[in-house]
Amino acid sequence: MTTIGFIGLGRMGGGICHQLLERGYAMTVFDINENNSSLFADKAAVATTVGEVLDKSDIVFLSLPGSPQVEETVEKFIALGVAGKTIVDLSTSYPLSSSKLHAQVKAAGGQFADASLTGTPMHAEQGSLIVTFGGDEQTFSQCKPIIEAFASRGVHHIGGPGAGNIAKLANNYLSIMYIALYSEIFPLAEKLGFDTVKLFEIIGNSGVNCPMYQSNAAKIVNKTYDPSFALDLALKDLSYVKKLFDEHQFPSFVLDGGLNLLRIGHQQGYGANDCSEMARVVRDMMGAE
């Protein structure tokens, strides 16, 4: 059976690892946080370096915060030797970075692909993520049966290197901007004296209703802000989208507003909290929190 390495055992990576281990894959895992790694000590080999993961694995999955961490890890791999190895980045990375890494790894005799995840840590634990895959057909065929273990809602080969991350950024851009809209309108409704619970129910019976509305607008109305997707991660993703817009000289009227709101939230110390706390930023500015 194919041996699998996994680097990055946070909320998403940890859930994915559980799914792969349940299907009997032999795994070597690593996380800079030893507490995360120790959770897998009874089922997987726990490495002490990323190089050990590479050495013991046919395919290495990365689930890291973003492009800087992915580039640093892959550069270490190339220095150690990647001939015959396949590296799959599950992170939300910058598409042009993914294309560059694909070329570098291929030149060194290995394969690199971006396989971006759509879903939450709950979906990772359930094995019900959606994956958009950017890479060549041969690498996709090699990886698809493994990815299906944690992506029951679909594994889509969407294009060449970087394409998986373009699809993921498009999805996250829309998702984050929905939350930004909810974060403005419900605090305004409060300021105007509306019953926001009733307003939430009314809108929920209109064409605006969707799963994103039900989960995130409810947090804002109830002021619960249950953690799902950190504000700083949302800021990172929208910053990547902004970079794409700017590099292609594309106007970003709506994007700029959401990005500014996230930046203020970061500056006010909400970065590690759920991105629905954009509503707290608005309420703070209005003196209504």
C-alpha positions in Angstrom: 0.0 0.0 0.0 1.1 3.6 -0.7 2.8 5.1 2.3 1.6 8.6 3.2 3.2 11.5 5.0 1.2 14.3 6.5 2.6 17.6 7.7 0.3 20.0 9.6 -2.1 18.4 12.2 -4.3 21.4 13.1 -8.1 21.3 13.0 -8.3 20.5 9.3 -5.2 18.3 8.9 -6.0 16.4 12.1 -9.4 15.5 10.9 -8.1 14.4 7.5 -5.4 12.2 9.2 -8.1 10.4 11.2 -10.0 9.6 8.0 -6.8 8.2 6.3 -5.8 6.2 9.3 -9.3 4.7 9.6 -8.9 3.4 6.0 -5.7 1.6 7.0 -3.0 3.8 5.4 0.5 3.6 6.8 1.3 7.1 7.8 4.2 9.2 9.1 3.0 12.6 10.6 4.6 15.8 11.8 3.5 19.0 13.4 5.6 21.8 14.9 3.2 21.6 17.9 4.2 18.3 19.6 0.8 18.2 21.3 -0.9 17.8 17.9 1.5 15.1 16.9 1.1 13.2 20.1 -2.6 12.6 19.4 -1.6 10.2 16.6 1.2 8.4 18.4 -0.8 5.2 18.8 -1.8 4.9 15.1 0.9 6.6 13.1 4.7 7.0 13.1 5.4 10.5 14.6 8.4 12.1 12.9 10.6 14.7 14.5 11.5 16.5 11.2 9.8 17.2 7.9 12.7 15.4 6.2 11.8 12.2 8.1 8.3 12.4 6.7 9.6 12.8 3.2 12.0 9.8 3.6 9.3 7.4 4.8 6.5 8.4 2.4 5.5 8.0 -1.2 3.0 10.8 -1.1 3.3 13.8 1.3 0.3 16.0 2.1 0.8 19.5 3.5 -1.9 21.3 5.5 -0.2 24.5 6.5 -1.2 28.2 7.1 -0.2 29.5 3.7 2.3 29.9 0.9 5.3 31.0 3.0 5.1 27.8 5.1 4.5 25.6 2.1 7.4 27.1 0.1 9.7 26.7 3.1 8.8 23.1 3.5 9.0 22.2 -0.2 12.4 23.9 -0.5 13.7 21.7 2.3 12.3 18.6 0.4 14.0 19.6 -2.8 17.3 20.0 -1.0 16.9 16.5 0.5 15.8 15.0 -2.8 12.3 14.5 -4.2 12.9 12.1 -7.1 9.9 9.7 -7.2 8.0 11.6 -4.5 4.6 13.2 -4.8 3.8 16.3 -2.7 0.2 17.5 -2.4 -0.5 20.9 -0.9 -3.9 20.9 0.8 -3.4 24.5 2.1 -5.0 27.6 0.7 -2.0 28.9 -1.1 -1.3 31.6 -3.6 -1.9 30.1 -7.1 1.3 31.5 -8.7 3.3 30.0 -5.8 1.8 26.6 -6.5 2.7 26.9 -10.2 6.3 27.8 -9.3 6.6 24.9 -6.8 5.2 22.5 -9.4 7.9 23.4 -11.8 10.7 23.2 -9.2 9.6 19.8 -7.9 9.1 18.4 -11.4 12.6 19.6 -12.4 14.0 17.7 -9.4 12.3 14.5 -10.4 9.1 14.6 -8.3 5.5 15.7 -8.6 3.6 18.6 -7.0 -0.1 19.4 -7.0 -2.4 21.7 -5.2 -5.6 20.1 -3.8 -7.5 22.8 -2.0 -10.2 22.0 0.5 -13.7 23.3 0.8 -15.4 22.7 4.1 -14.9 23.1 7.8 -13.0 21.1 10.5 -16.3 19.3 11.1 -16.3 18.2 7.4 -12.7 17.1 7.7 -13.6 14.9 10.7 -16.5 13.5 8.8 -14.5 12.9 5.6 -17.0 15.1 3.7 -14.8 17.8 2.2 -14.8 19.0 -1.4 -11.4 19.0 -3.1 -10.4 21.0 -6.2 -7.2 19.5 -7.7 -4.6 21.4 -9.7 -2.0 19.3 -11.4 -1.4 16.9 -14.2 -3.6 13.9 -15.0 -1.1 11.3 -13.9 -0.7 12.8 -10.4 -4.5 13.2 -10.1 -5.0 9.5 -10.9 -2.4 8.6 -8.3 -3.9 10.8 -5.6 -7.7 10.6 -6.2 -8.3 7.3 -4.5 -6.5 8.6 -1.4 -8.2 12.0 -1.4 -11.6 10.3 -1.7 -11.1 9.0 1.9 -11.7 12.6 3.2 -13.6 14.2 0.3 -16.9 12.3 0.0 -18.6 15.4 -1.5 -16.3 15.4 -4.6 -12.8 15.4 -5.9 -12.5 17.6 -9.0 -9.6 17.8 -11.3 -10.1 21.5 -12.3 -6.9 22.2 -14.2 -3.2 22.5 -14.2 -0.9 23.7 -11.4 -2.5 26.5 -9.3 -6.0 25.8 -10.6 -7.1 24.2 -7.4 -6.1 27.2 -5.4 -7.8 29.6 -7.8 -11.1 27.7 -7.3 -10.6 27.7 -3.5 -9.9 31.4 -3.4 -13.0 32.1 -5.5 -15.1 30.1 -3.0 -13.5 31.7 0.0 -13.8 35.2 -1.5 -17.6 34.8 -1.9 -18.0 33.1 1.6 -16.0 35.8 3.4 -17.8 38.6 1.6 -21.2 37.1 2.6 -20.1 37.2 6.2 -18.9 40.8 5.8 -22.4 41.8 4.5 -24.1 40.1 7.5 -21.6 41.8 9.8 -22.8 45.2 8.6 -26.5 44.9 8.1 -27.5 43.2 11.4 -25.6 45.8 13.6 -27.3 48.5 11.6 -30.7 46.9 12.2 -29.9 46.8 15.9 -29.0 50.5 15.8 -32.3 51.2 14.1 -34.2 49.3 16.8 -35.2 46.2 14.8 -35.8 42.8 16.3 -32.9 41.1 14.6 -34.1 37.6 15.5 -37.3 38.3 13.6 -35.3 39.9 10.8 -33.1 36.9 10.6 -36.1 34.6 10.3 -37.7 36.8 7.6 -34.6 36.9 5.5 -34.2 33.2 6.0 -37.4 32.6 4.1 -36.3 34.7 1.2 -34.1 34.1 -1.8 -31.1 35.3 0.3 -31.3 32.2 2.4 -28.4 29.7 2.1 -26.3 27.5 4.4 -23.8 30.3 4.7 -26.5 32.6 5.9 -27.9 30.1 8.4 -24.6 29.4 10.0 -22.9 32.8 10.0 -25.8 35.3 10.2 -27.0 33.3 13.2 -23.7 33.8 15.0 -23.9 37.5 14.4 -27.5 37.9 15.6 -26.9 35.7 18.7 -23.5 37.2 19.3 -22.1 33.7 19.8 -19.2 33.8 17.3 -18.5 30.0 17.6 -15.1 29.4 16.1 -15.0 27.9 12.6 -12.7 30.0 10.4 -10.3 32.4 11.9 -10.4 36.1 11.0 -6.7 36.1 10.3 -7.1 33.2 7.8 -9.9 35.1 6.1 -7.6 38.1 5.9 -4.8 35.9 4.4 -7.1 34.5 1.8 -8.6 37.9 0.8 -5.1 39.3 0.6 -4.2 36.5 -1.9 -7.4 37.5 -3.9 -6.4 41.1 -3.8 -2.9 40.2 -5.1 -4.5 38.3 -8.0 -6.8 41.3 -8.8 -3.8 43.7 -8.7 -1.5 41.6 -10.8 -4.1 41.3 -13.5 -5.1 45.0 -13.2 -8.7 44.0 -12.3 -10.9 46.4 -10.3 -11.7 45.3 -6.8 -14.5 47.7 -5.5 -16.3 45.2 -3.3 -13.2 43.2 -2.3 -11.5 46.4 -0.9 -14.3 47.0 1.6 -14.2 43.4 3.0 -10.4 43.5 3.2 -10.4 46.8 5.1 -12.9 45.4 7.6 -10.7 42.3 8.2 -7.6 44.5 8.6 -9.4 46.5 11.3 -10.4 43.3 13.0 -6.9 42.1 13.0 -5.6 45.4 14.4 -8.2 45.2 17.2 -7.0 41.8 18.3 -9.7 39.6 16.8 -7.4 37.7 14.5 -7.5 34.3 16.2 -11.3 34.5 16.6 -14.0 33.5 14.1 -14.3 35.8 11.1 -17.9 36.4 11.9 -16.4 38.7 14.6 -16.2 41.3 11.8 -19.6 42.2 13.3 -18.0 43.0 16.6 -15.7 45.4 14.7 -18.7 47.2 13.3 -20.5 47.2 16.7 -17.3 48.5 18.3 -17.2 51.3 15.8 -20.8 52.1 16.5 -20.5 51.7 20.3 -23.1 48.9 20.2 -21.2 45.7 21.2 
